[in-house]
Amino acid sequence: MEISQLVEITFSQPLDLSGSKAPVVIDVDFSSQNKDCNFEVLRPSNIHDWNNTVFVHFKHESSKSDILTFQIGNNKLLNGNEEINCFIESIKDVSKRKGKYKFKGSETLGRDNKFNLSSFENKEFKFYGDDEITRIFYNSFVIRAGSKMLFIHNYKGNDDSLPSIILYNEMELLTMTKCKHLKTSTNLTSRFGYCELTEKDIDFIKFYPRPLITYRGLCGQLVSVVFNIHFLYPDKPCFNIINFYKPENITRMDYRTRLLLTANFSGSIKDYDNEGQFITIFEIENKNKNTSVMATCFATFPRSQEKANFTCSLDISDQIYIPVQNAITL
């Protein structure tokens, strides 16, 4: 066989344990855990004898299949120094279920060392997941308590629970208490969530104008979402949707179908450019089954009117037709 015909070459040699020495005991003393979940351990006096890697397992308090595994090893650097590293074993682990994890046990890769992990007994931590909260629009407008702040929630794994959404200022932070997923009949391309603002949230925003919107990730780190919260005071233009008019005598909808919303209008239109845009979700019913569809709505109105008409178009491909008997908007 020619060398060029070889696809993969593996070299090996037998493991001879007949003259092996007794494993050196290494004390792995827990020091702390950072908000990225990684551990820090104290440097043992016999670090130069640390040759193997130890795997430390933490199990979810209520799920047998959700286990977070960490690798702890002595990294020998090119300059001759040594440092201990402790990381989550696999990037896939960050998709595990959110919740409390407790120390379960360990195992060692190699035969040179035996690890004393007594300091890890009864250790536990809260895992917040590796979700992503993103804005739909850069600005979120608030009128009063009860106003809703809408966002996109992307998550990994099977745990779709919302992370804690937090109003953050350098001086203080406040966890929002009325945050949920927006329920739709069918799965959309993204999962939507919202927070309904309480009086306490409103007071926080008024005291700390334009706070950061953040959420907890991994083991407690705060992740910022890039958008602003603005109050719509009485002198600002405000729309309140009051009616939805379904086109009559149609049996199917496509991207050309025009759907009409009517809104009451209040506030000053002095600085308004006579054109608005927003996204909504329609539930289209056919034979007692609903289909959820995104739509984009535009508004134009005479400056003398107190009502505005929004014309909405379904955000679907020009190849898609949706049978319809009834439709409502969320």
JOKAQUI-V647729 format. One record per backbone hydrogen bond with DSSP energy under -0.5 kcal/mol. CO is the residue of the C=O (numbers start at 1). NH is the residue of the N-H. If there is no record, write none. Layout:
co = (CO & CO)
nh = (NH & NH)
This chain:
co = (2 & 3 & 14 & 15 & 17 & 24 & 26 & 26 & 27 & 28 & 29 & 32 & 34 & 35 & 35 & 38 & 40 & 40 & 42 & 44 & 46 & 47 & 49 & 53 & 54 & 54 & 55 & 56 & 57 & 57 & 58 & 59 & 65 & 66 & 67 & 68 & 69 & 70 & 71 & 72 & 73 & 73 & 74 & 75 & 75 & 77 & 81 & 83 & 85 & 87 & 90 & 91 & 92 & 93 & 94 & 99 & 100 & 101 & 102 & 105 & 107 & 108 & 109 & 112 & 114 & 115 & 116 & 117 & 118 & 120 & 123 & 125 & 126 & 127 & 129 & 132 & 132 & 134 & 138 & 140 & 142 & 144 & 147 & 148 & 149 & 151 & 152 & 152 & 153 & 154 & 156 & 158 & 164 & 165 & 166 & 166 & 167 & 168 & 169 & 172 & 174 & 178 & 180 & 181 & 190 & 191 & 192 & 193 & 194 & 195 & 195 & 197 & 198 & 199 & 200 & 201 & 202 & 203 & 204 & 208 & 212 & 212 & 213 & 214 & 215 & 217 & 217 & 218 & 221 & 221 & 223 & 225 & 225 & 228 & 230 & 231 & 233 & 238 & 240 & 243 & 244 & 245 & 251 & 253 & 254 & 257 & 259 & 260 & 261 & 262 & 262 & 263 & 264 & 266 & 269 & 276 & 278 & 280 & 281 & 282 & 282 & 283 & 283 & 284 & 285 & 285 & 286 & 289 & 291 & 293 & 294 & 295 & 296 & 297 & 298 & 299 & 300 & 302 & 306 & 308 & 309 & 309 & 310 & 310 & 311 & 312 & 313 & 314 & 317 & 321 & 322 & 326 & 326 & 328)
nh = (5 & 6 & 16 & 17 & 20 & 114 & 28 & 116 & 29 & 30 & 42 & 40 & 37 & 219 & 221 & 34 & 31 & 32 & 44 & 47 & 49 & 50 & 51 & 109 & 56 & 72 & 107 & 70 & 104 & 105 & 68 & 102 & 67 & 60 & 69 & 58 & 89 & 56 & 87 & 54 & 75 & 85 & 76 & 77 & 83 & 80 & 77 & 75 & 73 & 71 & 93 & 94 & 95 & 96 & 130 & 127 & 61 & 125 & 59 & 57 & 55 & 110 & 53 & 24 & 26 & 117 & 28 & 120 & 121 & 123 & 103 & 101 & 128 & 99 & 218 & 134 & 154 & 152 & 228 & 230 & 232 & 147 & 197 & 150 & 195 & 193 & 134 & 154 & 191 & 132 & 159 & 160 & 216 & 176 & 168 & 214 & 174 & 212 & 172 & 169 & 167 & 196 & 194 & 183 & 192 & 153 & 182 & 151 & 180 & 149 & 197 & 146 & 202 & 203 & 204 & 205 & 206 & 207 & 208 & 211 & 168 & 214 & 225 & 166 & 223 & 220 & 221 & 128 & 217 & 223 & 215 & 213 & 227 & 140 & 142 & 233 & 236 & 266 & 264 & 262 & 246 & 260 & 324 & 322 & 257 & 259 & 312 & 245 & 310 & 242 & 243 & 308 & 240 & 238 & 272 & 299 & 297 & 295 & 330 & 284 & 293 & 285 & 328 & 291 & 325 & 326 & 289 & 286 & 284 & 282 & 315 & 280 & 313 & 278 & 311 & 276 & 309 & 305 & 265 & 263 & 300 & 311 & 261 & 312 & 298 & 259 & 296 & 316 & 320 & 323 & 253 & 285 & 325 & 283)
